[in-house]
Amino acid sequence: MSVPYKNLKWGVFTSPQSGTKEFEMYIIENKSDLNKFFKVYGTSPLLKSVWEKYVGKDIILVYSNGCSWCTENIIDSTHPSSFNRVRLGQLTK
């Protein structure tokens, strides 16, 4: 799974479920990332209001389709639904 918009902040992850298989997800760490994401994918008022509650407290990870999301778990990387960041992706202009 890879992200189509490499101009948004993204990273490479693994999980206990995927083992060593790597996949890409968008990373939203602050309001700037959030605004850039919605500029590309369009603004969903409901989703934006939910995500705004997390920004600054948690790191939001978004799948390549732009619809499914979760928060990054940095406390327990062994939980089955944890997403472990391998590296940040290179941004393109």
LOSEBA-124532 format. One record per residue (C-alpha): residue in three letters; residue number from 0; chain; z, y, x. Coordinates in pm, 1 decimal, always signed. Last residue first. Layout:
<vexkols>
@res->ala n->NUM chain->A zz->Z yy->Y xx->X;
...
</vexkols>
This chain:
<vexkols>
@res->lys n->92 chain->A zz->-461.9 yy->+1938.6 xx->+715.5;
@res->thr n->91 chain->A zz->-338.4 yy->+1597.6 xx->+816.2;
@res->leu n->90 chain->A zz->+24.4 yy->+1492.5 xx->+846.7;
@res->gln n->89 chain->A zz->+109.8 yy->+1202.3 xx->+1076.6;
@res->gly n->88 chain->A zz->+336.3 yy->+951.9 xx->+905.7;
@res->leu n->87 chain->A zz->+706.6 yy->+932.9 xx->+969.1;
@res->arg n->86 chain->A zz->+840.4 yy->+608.0 xx->+1111.8;
@res->val n->85 chain->A zz->+1001.3 yy->+276.3 xx->+1021.9;
@res->arg n->84 chain->A zz->+1196.4 yy->+400.4 xx->+722.3;
@res->asn n->83 chain->A zz->+1390.9 yy->+122.1 xx->+553.2;
@res->phe n->82 chain->A zz->+1353.7 yy->+98.1 xx->+177.9;
@res->ser n->81 chain->A zz->+1643.5 yy->-78.5 xx->+10.4;
@res->ser n->80 chain->A zz->+1578.2 yy->-278.5 xx->-307.5;
@res->pro n->79 chain->A zz->+1700.8 yy->-610.2 xx->-167.8;
@res->his n->78 chain->A zz->+2014.3 yy->-448.6 xx->-12.0;
@res->thr n->77 chain->A zz->+2011.8 yy->-499.7 xx->+365.8;
@res->ser n->76 chain->A zz->+1957.2 yy->-134.6 xx->+464.5;
@res->asp n->75 chain->A zz->+2294.7 yy->-31.3 xx->+325.2;
@res->ile n->74 chain->A zz->+2375.9 yy->+336.0 xx->+382.2;
@res->ile n->73 chain->A zz->+2034.7 yy->+502.5 xx->+426.9;
@res->asn n->72 chain->A zz->+1900.2 yy->+415.8 xx->+84.8;
@res->glu n->71 chain->A zz->+1597.4 yy->+632.3 xx->+12.5;
@res->thr n->70 chain->A zz->+1569.3 yy->+734.3 xx->-349.7;
@res->cys n->69 chain->A zz->+1322.8 yy->+582.0 xx->-593.3;
@res->trp n->68 chain->A zz->+977.6 yy->+656.4 xx->-730.5;
@res->ser n->67 chain->A zz->+693.8 yy->+528.2 xx->-942.5;
@res->cys n->66 chain->A zz->+436.2 yy->+779.8 xx->-1064.3;
@res->gly n->65 chain->A zz->+255.1 yy->+925.6 xx->-763.3;
@res->asn n->64 chain->A zz->+23.7 yy->+625.2 xx->-737.7;
@res->ser n->63 chain->A zz->+103.1 yy->+599.2 xx->-366.1;
@res->tyr n->62 chain->A zz->+471.1 yy->+527.6 xx->-430.8;
@res->val n->61 chain->A zz->+725.0 yy->+808.8 xx->-417.3;
@res->leu n->60 chain->A zz->+1040.6 yy->+824.3 xx->-207.9;
@res->ile n->59 chain->A zz->+1300.9 yy->+1088.6 xx->-289.1;
@res->ile n->58 chain->A zz->+1557.4 yy->+1170.5 xx->-20.2;
@res->asp n->57 chain->A zz->+1896.0 yy->+1239.3 xx->-173.1;
@res->lys n->56 chain->A zz->+2125.4 yy->+1539.2 xx->-215.3;
@res->gly n->55 chain->A zz->+1893.8 yy->+1831.2 xx->-133.0;
@res->val n->54 chain->A zz->+1642.1 yy->+1727.5 xx->-395.2;
@res->tyr n->53 chain->A zz->+1804.0 yy->+1487.3 xx->-642.9;
@res->lys n->52 chain->A zz->+1856.8 yy->+1718.6 xx->-941.5;
@res->glu n->51 chain->A zz->+1513.8 yy->+1875.3 xx->-881.7;
@res->trp n->50 chain->A zz->+1368.0 yy->+1526.7 xx->-921.0;
@res->val n->49 chain->A zz->+1475.6 yy->+1499.3 xx->-1283.6;
@res->ser n->48 chain->A zz->+1350.9 yy->+1848.0 xx->-1379.7;
@res->lys n->47 chain->A zz->+1020.3 yy->+1784.9 xx->-1199.9;
@res->leu n->46 chain->A zz->+974.3 yy->+1453.0 xx->-1377.9;
@res->leu n->45 chain->A zz->+1022.7 yy->+1613.3 xx->-1718.7;
@res->pro n->44 chain->A zz->+804.0 yy->+1914.7 xx->-1642.1;
@res->ser n->43 chain->A zz->+524.3 yy->+1695.9 xx->-1497.9;
@res->thr n->42 chain->A zz->+340.3 yy->+1914.6 xx->-1252.6;
@res->gly n->41 chain->A zz->+10.7 yy->+1801.7 xx->-1109.8;
@res->tyr n->40 chain->A zz->-43.3 yy->+1543.5 xx->-836.4;
@res->val n->39 chain->A zz->-151.5 yy->+1773.1 xx->-552.0;
@res->lys n->38 chain->A zz->+48.0 yy->+2088.4 xx->-637.8;
@res->phe n->37 chain->A zz->+329.4 yy->+1864.6 xx->-762.0;
@res->phe n->36 chain->A zz->+369.0 yy->+1711.0 xx->-416.0;
@res->lys n->35 chain->A zz->+354.0 yy->+2048.8 xx->-242.3;
@res->asn n->34 chain->A zz->+626.9 yy->+2183.4 xx->-472.9;
@res->leu n->33 chain->A zz->+853.5 yy->+1884.3 xx->-405.5;
@res->asp n->32 chain->A zz->+800.9 yy->+1900.0 xx->-29.1;
@res->ser n->31 chain->A zz->+895.5 yy->+2270.7 xx->-35.2;
@res->lys n->30 chain->A zz->+1194.7 yy->+2194.9 xx->-256.8;
@res->asn n->29 chain->A zz->+1339.0 yy->+1951.5 xx->-1.7;
@res->glu n->28 chain->A zz->+1333.8 yy->+1592.9 xx->+122.0;
@res->ile n->27 chain->A zz->+1037.8 yy->+1446.9 xx->-65.6;
@res->ile n->26 chain->A zz->+884.5 yy->+1153.8 xx->+121.7;
@res->tyr n->25 chain->A zz->+561.3 yy->+988.2 xx->+9.0;
@res->met n->24 chain->A zz->+545.2 yy->+612.7 xx->+56.5;
@res->glu n->23 chain->A zz->+357.0 yy->+384.0 xx->+292.4;
@res->phe n->22 chain->A zz->+388.1 yy->+8.7 xx->+337.7;
@res->glu n->21 chain->A zz->+485.2 yy->-222.6 xx->+621.6;
@res->lys n->20 chain->A zz->+521.2 yy->-599.3 xx->+599.5;
@res->thr n->19 chain->A zz->+811.3 yy->-707.8 xx->+823.5;
@res->gly n->18 chain->A zz->+1016.8 yy->-848.5 xx->+537.7;
@res->ser n->17 chain->A zz->+874.4 yy->-722.5 xx->+209.5;
@res->gln n->16 chain->A zz->+1185.4 yy->-791.5 xx->+0.6;
@res->pro n->15 chain->A zz->+1428.3 yy->-679.7 xx->+274.1;
@res->ser n->14 chain->A zz->+1229.0 yy->-356.9 xx->+283.9;
@res->thr n->13 chain->A zz->+975.8 yy->-195.7 xx->+514.4;
@res->phe n->12 chain->A zz->+864.3 yy->+165.2 xx->+533.7;
@res->val n->11 chain->A zz->+597.4 yy->+394.0 xx->+677.8;
@res->gly n->10 chain->A zz->+629.6 yy->+761.2 xx->+599.3;
@res->trp n->9 chain->A zz->+480.8 yy->+1045.5 xx->+406.2;
@res->lys n->8 chain->A zz->+494.1 yy->+1423.7 xx->+386.5;
@res->leu n->7 chain->A zz->+184.4 yy->+1541.7 xx->+198.3;
@res->asn n->6 chain->A zz->-142.1 yy->+1612.5 xx->+384.8;
@res->lys n->5 chain->A zz->-202.1 yy->+1236.7 xx->+411.9;
@res->tyr n->4 chain->A zz->-297.3 yy->+1220.2 xx->+45.7;
@res->pro n->3 chain->A zz->-410.0 yy->+863.2 xx->-32.3;
@res->val n->2 chain->A zz->-76.4 yy->+693.4 xx->+36.0;
@res->ser n->1 chain->A zz->-98.1 yy->+333.5 xx->+151.2;
@res->met n->0 chain->A zz->+0.0 yy->+0.0 xx->+0.0;
</vexkols>
